[in-house]
Amino acid sequence: MNIRSVIGSVSRIVAVFGALMLAPAAVSLLFGESDWTAFLISSIVTAAVGVVGALLAAPGTDWRIGNREGMAITTLGWTACALFGALPFLLAGSMSTPADAVFETMSGLTTTGATILLDVEAQSHAILFWRSFLHWLGGMGIVVLSIALLPGLQVGGSQLFRAEVPGPLPDRLEPRIRETAQRLWGIYTLLTVGEAVLLRLFGMSLFDAVTHAFGTVATGGFSTANKSLEAWNSPAIHLTVTAFMFLAGMNFTLHYRALRGNFEPIAKDDELRTYTGIVLAAIALISLDLLAHSNYSLWNTLRHSSFQVVSVITTTGFTTVDYDVWPPLSRAILLILMFVGGSGGSTGGAIKVVRMNVLAKHSIRELKRAVYPRRVTVVRLNGKAVPEEVSSAVLAFIILYLSVFLLSMLAMSAMGLDFMSAVGAVAATLGNIGPGFGLVGPTCNYSTVPAVGKWLLSFCMLVGRLEVYTVLSLLVPGFWRRS
Amino acid sequence: MERNLDVMAIHGNGASLRVLEQAGVSGASLLIAVTDLDEVNMLSCMLAKQAGAHTTIARVRDPDYDTDLASDGTYPGVDVTINPDHQAAADIARLVKNPDSSEFDYLAGGKVQILSYVVEPDSPVAHTRVRELNIATATLVAILRNGDVLIPRGDTAILPGDKVFVVGRRGVPSVFGWRAGREATRLRTVSIIGGSSIGYYIARAIEPLAAHGVQLKLFEKDHDRCRALAEAFPRLTVIQGDPSNLEVLHDENVESSDAAAVVGDNDQSNLLTGYLLKRMGVPRVVVSLKRTEYLPFTGPMDLDATVVPRVSAAAAILKIIRGDHVLSLALLKEARAEVLEVLASEDCPACGIPLRNLGVPAGAVIGVLVRGGQVIVPRGDTGILPGDHVIVFTLESAREETARLFELR
């Protein structure tokens, strides 16, 4: 373990993050609000800590970043950003306890969208912007952003890249990792701008359009309204958000190919087919369930079911309706979707469709092997063989993910949450969705969760966003040993 | 080398420009590079070509260097790449795919077929004389009896156990095939025993059959090789197990295969496995052998065909050596007989003379002519015209004399 390079790299990420805090300060000034000082002070403190840390670690430093350093930098970088990002909330007085502020920041950065705020609409524009901006930074990843912006990180960049980008098989778009990071951020920005323009056209204010575009493309879920997207009773806005949530839940490599005019891999992509299939099947089932057991019109059934299905599977967490009052089958389907998640290489969270693909194919293969023990077959994805190591890593991922889920659920139950609330809270934070069921359902929020529970759920969000291995490997004995 | 063969040997690295020049490569009409190293072979071809050699042939065995034969792609400076295993696999795949014949080759761009049949004791043609056969659409060109190749004359009798070779328009000889006593079977299951490079190439050649509902099984001992084959061919059923273990073969129901290719690394176990499969009732069994010594003894084993990669490769090389007039060439057995496809030139000495007056040597038969796309089964009064494709069957002993008729090199 090269501690100096870890400290140096984390400090650089913190410095970048500190500079980015000037954006909400500018928003505050623009709207003539008084809390710009809170953001300015936070920005100076954060940037100063980052610069000092980088300078302390820098002289004559060996900048090699191996596998372990990559995971350490990513986990610690995220933790540091969640802590420093909480400063403005505390200084501006919108939150009183560190547990609340860190929960909210972590929820923003990890694109979860779970909030402890009782009244969102009472907050200043700067605070609301900061929440959505955290989504946007965390969606594509602050480490990937640092690689794209800063020189010096790209040497070990591929280790960092792998530690942060979701999915079992991250694609390299360009031979150089820095260019790959820049391409990804380019596509991401393009989608955000596109959505903001459309939302503005369909009647949102510019501020709401931008913040919701941040929340959608990052699959975050923070809204500027207490009732989330229900506050805008506009089919055009709901359809636009549905469409962009779906796009954000796709593998960004496919967007890159599409922008290059190469549509063939998109038409043949196994994961995209499964993702689309799951979405359509879930919409159909929920629509039938709603038509049978509730009194929505056909149009509203389709509108709400498609919005809610896409919102949950992409782990965004926007709502157009309180799905917690839906019939049991619909809620069960949504709970399952919370575990499925978006595609690998997307901004979505949870287990990811591609892992479900590998899991299903692997299980069928093992089933066949019970019948024909001598036959050698290969698990294929997009026609290419999936190496055995990747298959077993996927299985281990799912087991670890479910273990974290079960243990956290036990802990939440011990804190007194009822069963459905405990299940919902952990599934929704570990999967980076946001609203869960029961006490933490769409109409409620996480303010009633005890402080210990908030810290635990913050940890769950980080574990979910960095895909389990990156965080849990820090706990492996020997991880911190030198060399 | 010089003691055993009538050649001049030069000791040195074949990829060295100095050694190549010492060998007079700049004036060479042909360079054949057949060392064990693919890269050396290709490099010496490239160097020789640049130095002025007319034609270059390299043996290239690694599938990574394999150029797609269909697209005629090849490396610069290398006119032809020869891969013995690939050639052998192509031969075996053809044998497997065409259940009507034992060994055959398509000639004249696919218009003409050479087919062979084993005459069963209950066949209607058994014990008849050649002149009594009434086949207007094909020519009987050879009989293989007890390991000897006979050129049939009018009074030659066909005996049970003979393997007869006919040349004719593509498709037509199957009529004769039925009369020879063998019925066509539809392929349902094909087994490949052995997953080394021949097995790989066979799998590649016949995998498209799987789209037509044919089940393809491949048996291989080595797990890594099984995995590589399973990765390369999604439709191939790869079975990890020792094919010489009967339990493995029974478990996978290999006896119900319609055809099997035995292409393991060991000649002895190939022969034994081939024999076992035949006894278990597999209708068509093709065996590949590395060496030719065992060939004379395979007759009683009842194998449908044996393929030797070296012989397959030799046929391909000979075709190039024979020059531009020879369009395609198939070798039977260990080059004791060949089927030539010759393009009759303007000044060909055989042109214009009725065949009965041509003086075709006793060891040769003119099979068919292809004139303007039409396949003609020649009679005694037919004459060869310039531009005809002539399919000639000749024994080794008559090759020189036959060559003179058409002015072959």
Interface residues (C-beta under 8 A of the other chain):
Chain A: Y372 R374 R375 V376 T377 V378 R380 G383 A385
Chain B: H223 C226 R227 L229 A230 E231 P234 T237 V238 I239 Q240 G241 V248 D251 E252
